[in-house]
Amino acid sequence: MRHGTRRQSPALVISLVALFAALGGTVYAAKKINGKAIRAKSLPGNRLKPHSVPANRLKRNVLRSLQITQPLTGADINELTLGTVPSAAHAETADTAQSANDAQTALNAVNAIDAQTVNGHSAGCESGTMFFAGACWQSSARPSKATAPEAAIDCASHGGALPQALQLVAFAELPSVSLDPGDEWSDDLSTFSGAGVYAVVTVSAAAVPSTAVSTETRKYRCVTPLVR
């Protein structure tokens, strides 16, 4: 009986060599393959992990051919990437604006409470006048007497008018106001007989209305609008 190592067949030897080569290649691939080992442009897009490629690695204008099929919503936009909208630069202080039309006139107003002008006109009463009944009344009667038409013309030339009789009566009740003892002209007519012939209501220092012919001379005071 012969003893020794049994001779293996060539087919078995080739199979074992192939098995060892396959196992060794798998281990080599697992250890050695990385991004540098992959040939450029050899991987299709469907083999990439979603969100794994940054925008700066994409070919220029590659996204231009894509079309948006539906409107974008707030959920699609990162607000932190947006700057201030030009037309909304002043919107941060428009919390109390009732409408956009109101906001247009507030662009140049730093503080409307302290504003000294309204539409370019001074807002308030001039020196020598006082605020009453929504207008500026002269604190004292004008120094010279005049007929009723002359008084009306003089007040009109200053942008005002003679006061109405009942308003002049109420004005006379103010503690700091004293009407002229000789009565003052008002803007009310009591009777009218013809051209240049009419009676005008006057108010005495005691705030009592009466009438006088328009050609007589009386003192007067003018009332001007609050905004001039």
C-alpha positions, 0 to 999 in steps of 0.5 A: 500500500502506497502512503503520501500526499494525494495529488490534486486535480488541476480543476480543483487547483484552479477553483481554489485559486479563483476563490482566493483571488475573489476573496482577496479582491473583495477585501482590497476593494473594501479597503482601497476604493474611494472617490479618487479611485472612481473615474470622472463622469462614470457614475449615473445620477441615480447612483448618488445619495440625495443632497450629497452633492453641493451646488458649487460642484454642479456644472454651470447653468445645469439647472437652467433647463429646469422649469417650475410647474407650480407657484412657490409658497413660503415653505419653499423659500428660506426667508433668511436668504432674502434682503429687505424689500425696497418698497417696504423699507419704512414698513417697520414703523407702519403698525398703525397705518390704516391703509397704504394711501395713509402711509405715503404721507408719513414717509417724511414725518419723523414725529407727527405730534411735533410737526410744525407744518401741515402740507407746507403751511404753519400749524398754529396761531400767530403772535397776537392771536389765540385759538378759539372755536377751531380758528385763530382770533385776534386777542385785541380789537384792531386799533382803528375804527372802520365801517363794516365793509372796510373791516370785512375787506381788511380781514379778508386781506389778511386771510381771515374774516369778521367773526359771527355774532354768536361766536363773538359773544362766546369769545367775549366770555373768555377770562382773558378777552375784553371787547371794545366798549364801543361795540365790535363788528360781526359778520352778521347782517340784520336788515338789508334795504339796498346797495350800501344800506344795511344794518350789521350786528355788533357785540358790546363789551358786555357781550350783548348783541345790537345793530348798527348801520354799516356806514358807522365806524366800529372797532373789530377783530379778525378770525383767521384759519388755524392753518395758514 
